Each structure stands twice: as structure tokens, then as C-alpha cells.
Amino acid sequence: MNCPKCNQPMKLGFLPVYRGRLYWAPEPERVPLLIDIKPKDSIVLSDYTLSLPLKAEAHYCRTCKMVIMHEKNHETSEDFTENPFI
């Protein structure tokens, strides 16, 4: 994958998820007090976990210092199991 800003190759990697889930939320949503609550209009970026650490696939551009990742169910991401908390 090439960076959309500088068009240089991006390095494939991951963001670790230890408890709860990784998601993007629009401003001015607040961070919920409970880890199993997803803010309104947020986009899930990883599965929900309480025990085993998970990986959320991401690409990094060293030139622009930018991380890009797909939504959890994007076709190029790893297969995720469905979770009733999501």
C-alpha cells in the first residue's frame, strides 16, 4: 500500500488491543466509562477482547508519520469472529 499523501510505500504492521476494542469516534463524542459501550456513529477497528491480546492490522508511513487502517470487516483485513458486544 502506498501513502495517499506522499505516495511512498507504507509498512504493514498492527496496533495491539489488550482490553476492550479499538474504534474511531467522531467529535464531540465522549469516551465511554464502560469498555463494552460503543459511542454513537463510531467505526469498529478491532474485535472486542477481555483476555487475549488482539492485533488490528495497520499501515505506517515513515515519511508522513501517518497510520492508516481498515474497518474491522474490510475485505483485506484478517477474518474476525462475530462478537455479541459489537
C-alpha positions as CSV (number, residue, x, y, z in Angstrom):
1,M,0.0,0.0,0.0
2,N,1.3,3.5,-0.8
3,C,0.7,6.5,1.3
4,P,-2.1,8.7,0.0
5,K,-0.2,11.9,1.0
6,C,3.4,11.3,-0.3
7,N,2.8,8.1,-2.5
8,Q,5.7,6.3,-0.8
9,P,5.4,2.6,0.3
10,M,3.8,2.1,3.7
11,K,5.0,-0.6,6.2
12,L,2.4,-3.2,7.2
13,G,2.0,-3.7,10.9
14,F,-0.6,-3.7,13.7
15,L,-2.0,-1.9,16.7
16,P,-2.2,-4.1,19.8
17,V,-5.6,-4.3,21.5
18,Y,-5.4,-5.5,25.1
19,R,-8.8,-4.9,26.8
20,G,-12.0,-3.7,25.1
21,R,-11.8,-2.8,21.4
22,L,-10.2,-0.2,19.1
23,Y,-12.6,2.2,17.4
24,W,-12.8,5.6,15.8
25,A,-15.4,8.0,17.2
26,P,-16.5,11.4,15.8
27,E,-16.1,14.6,17.8
28,P,-17.7,15.6,20.2
29,E,-18.5,12.0,21.4
30,R,-17.1,11.3,24.9
31,V,-15.0,8.3,25.8
32,P,-17.4,5.8,27.5
33,L,-16.8,4.7,31.1
34,L,-17.6,1.1,30.3
35,I,-15.4,-0.7,27.7
36,D,-18.3,-2.6,26.2
37,I,-20.2,0.5,25.1
38,K,-19.5,1.8,21.6
39,P,-20.0,5.6,21.1
40,K,-22.7,6.7,18.6
41,D,-21.6,6.7,14.9
42,S,-18.2,5.1,15.8
43,I,-16.4,2.7,13.5
44,V,-15.1,-0.5,14.9
45,L,-11.4,-1.2,14.1
46,S,-10.9,-4.4,16.1
47,D,-12.7,-7.2,17.8
48,Y,-13.7,-7.0,21.5
49,T,-11.4,-8.7,23.9
50,L,-11.1,-9.1,27.7
51,S,-8.4,-11.8,27.9
52,L,-6.1,-12.4,24.9
53,P,-4.4,-9.5,23.2
54,L,-5.5,-8.9,19.6
55,K,-3.9,-7.3,16.5
56,A,-5.6,-4.6,14.4
57,E,-3.8,-4.5,11.0
58,A,-2.5,-1.1,10.0
59,H,-0.1,0.6,7.6
60,Y,2.5,3.2,8.6
61,C,4.2,5.9,6.5
62,R,7.6,6.8,8.0
63,T,7.8,10.0,5.8
64,C,4.4,11.4,6.8
65,K,4.2,9.8,10.3
66,M,0.7,8.6,9.4
67,V,-1.1,5.3,10.3
68,I,-3.9,4.0,8.1
69,M,-6.1,1.1,8.9
70,H,-9.3,-0.5,7.6
71,E,-12.5,-1.1,9.4
72,K,-12.8,-4.4,11.2
73,N,-14.8,-6.1,8.4
74,H,-12.9,-4.7,5.4
75,E,-12.2,-7.4,2.8
76,T,-8.4,-7.1,3.0
77,S,-8.2,-7.3,6.8
78,E,-8.0,-10.6,8.7
79,D,-11.2,-12.5,9.3
80,F,-12.7,-11.7,12.6
81,T,-15.2,-13.7,14.6
82,E,-18.5,-12.1,15.4
83,N,-18.9,-10.8,18.9
84,P,-22.2,-10.0,20.6
85,F,-20.7,-6.9,22.2
86,I,-20.0,-5.2,18.9
